[in-house]
């Protein structure tokens, strides 16, 4: 379970149903962090699985981050007070061990400096998404939403199958 001290950790979630693959989030992220309109410099990525299926990918802010465990310079640490995984660019040597260790594929190397890049949960991209595909969630809140959505979809069928008691 992804919890720290009993508190559910927030992360940037990209809804593949709402995402159109426009990549505005990548461009805005790169602009905010790098002052460049280059999606390869963004801290999140849009993964295109098929022509109409796009999924935003960003750091999940793991409770026990595998990327931090393999970093030889402790450039990646977990800040439990802020509830995020921090990447110190000054300590990073660009070895790529964190890239290989991340189970979500949410870390990559900067195209020029060759140092690691990952979402810092600044949330600048969230209000820029034209389809509201991005949000900061916790696993519990996302699961609650999914349960509600399933019940909502089944509601017409359930109402037909289960007669209401007469009063």
N, C-alpha and C positions, 0 to 999 in steps of 0.2 A: 504494500500500500504506500502511496506517495504522500506521507505525512511527516511533518516535523513538529515535535512537541505537541501532538494532538491537533495541529492546525493544518487545514488543507492548503496546499501550495498553489498559487496562481500561475498560469502560463498563457501564452498567446495561442488561441485556437482559431483555426481556419476552417470554415464550413465548406466542404466540397460541393454541397448542393447549391450554395449561394455564389461561390467563386466563379467568375467568368474567365479568369486567366488574363485579365487586363494588365496586370503587373504594376499598377499604380502604387501599391504598397511597397514593392521592391524599389521603385524609383524614388519614392518619398523617403524611405529608410536611408538609402544611399545619399540622398541630398542632405538629410538631417545630420548623418554621422560623418560623411565624407566630403560634402559640398560638391558632389558629382552625380550626374544622371547616368549611373552605370549600375544595372541590376546585379552585376557580379560583385559589387561592393556592399550589397544589402546584407542585413543580419537575419533576414528570412528569405525563403525561396518559394516560388510557385513551381510545383511539379505537375507537368502535363502528362496524364496517363493515356488519354485518348483525345481526339479533337474536341470533345465537349466535357471532359472530366479534368478539372484542375484542383489541386490541393495545396494550400499554403502550408509550409513546414517551417517550424521555429522551435527553439529550445524549449523543452518541457520542464526546465528548472527542477530536475530530479532531486529527491531527498538525499540520495546517496549517489552522486553523479559519477558514472564510470569515467567520464572525461577527466575529472579531477584526480581520480586514482592513478591514471597513467601519465599525467603531466609531470615531466622530470624537473620542472622549475617552479612548481606550485603556482603557475600563472592562472590556474582555474581553481577557485575556491567557492564554497557555499557560504553565503552570508545568511545565517538563520534569522537575524533580526529583520532584514529586508525581505527574506523568503525568496531569494534568487541566487542563481549561480553567476558568479562574477568572473570575468576574464580580464586579467591585467596585461594589456598589450606590451607594456615595458618589460615584463618578465618572459613573455612568449618568445621562443626561439624558432618557431615555425616547423617543428619536427613532424607534425601531423598525427601524432599518437592519439590526440583527442578526436580527430576526424574519424579515425578507425574505430575508436571505442564507443562513439555515440550510437546507441541502438536505434535512434530516430533519423539519423542522417542529417542532423540539424546543426552541424558545425562544418565549416569549410575554410579554405585558406584564401586570404586576400589576394587578388590577382597580381598586385604589385609588391606589397611588402612580404607576402608569403606567410603572414602571421594569421593565427586562427581568428575567425569571425563567428559570432553567435548572437542570438537575440538577447538584448539586455533588459527587455520588458519595459522599454521607455514608453510604449503605447502610442507613439506619434502616428503610426500607420493606421491605427484603428478608426479614427474619425475620417480618414481620407478614403477609405474603401467605399466605392460608389454603390455596392450591393450589400453593405453591412455584413460581409462574410467573416470579418475579423472581430474577435472579442477576447477579453481576458476572462478566463474561467478557472474553475477548480474541477477536479475529476468528479467530485460529489455533485456540484451544480450541473455539470454537463450530463451526468447520469440521470439526475432528476428531470432535466429537460427532455431527455430521450424517452424516459418512462411516460411522461406526460404526453409527448407526441404520439407514442404508440397507442396509448389509451384513447387519445383524441381521434386517431385514425380508425380505431375499432368501435368507437362509440355508436355509429349508425347500426352496425351489425349486432352489437350487444343489445341495443334497445329493441331491435326486431326479435331477437332470440329470447330475451328475458321479459316476460310480461310484467308490467308494473302492478303492484298489489292494489287492490281496490280499497278505497277508504270509506 
